[in-house]
Amino acid sequence: MPNFQAQVLVSLRPSVLDPAGEAAKSASNRLGVPGIKKLRIGKSIALEIEAPNESEAKKRLELLADRLLANPVIEDWSLEVKPSL
């Protein structure tokens, strides 16, 4: 059965406050990196999954992302799937 590599990117919805992002934005200016207008912090999850085909791998990973990896009330997520080399 083939393996697929996937990456799930999770980020706070635009309407949700991001205190960690605001703190990092403020710190960047103090570190001598001016001009940062917006900074939001999210998470990246790398996975490898075994599935009969890419469509099935994507279906399984969408379920995982929606129910486990992201909080659908405050977070959005995106998924990238490709065959393992």
HELIX and SHEET records of a PDB file:
HELIX    1   1 PRO A   19  ARG A   30  1                                  12    
HELIX    2   2 GLU A   54  LEU A   64  1                                  11    
HELIX    3   3 ALA A   65  LEU A   69  3                                   5    
SHEET    1   A 3 LYS A  43  GLU A  50  0                                        
SHEET    2   A 3 ASN A   3  LEU A  12 -1                                        
SHEET    3   A 3 GLU A  75  PRO A  83 -1                                        
END                                                                             
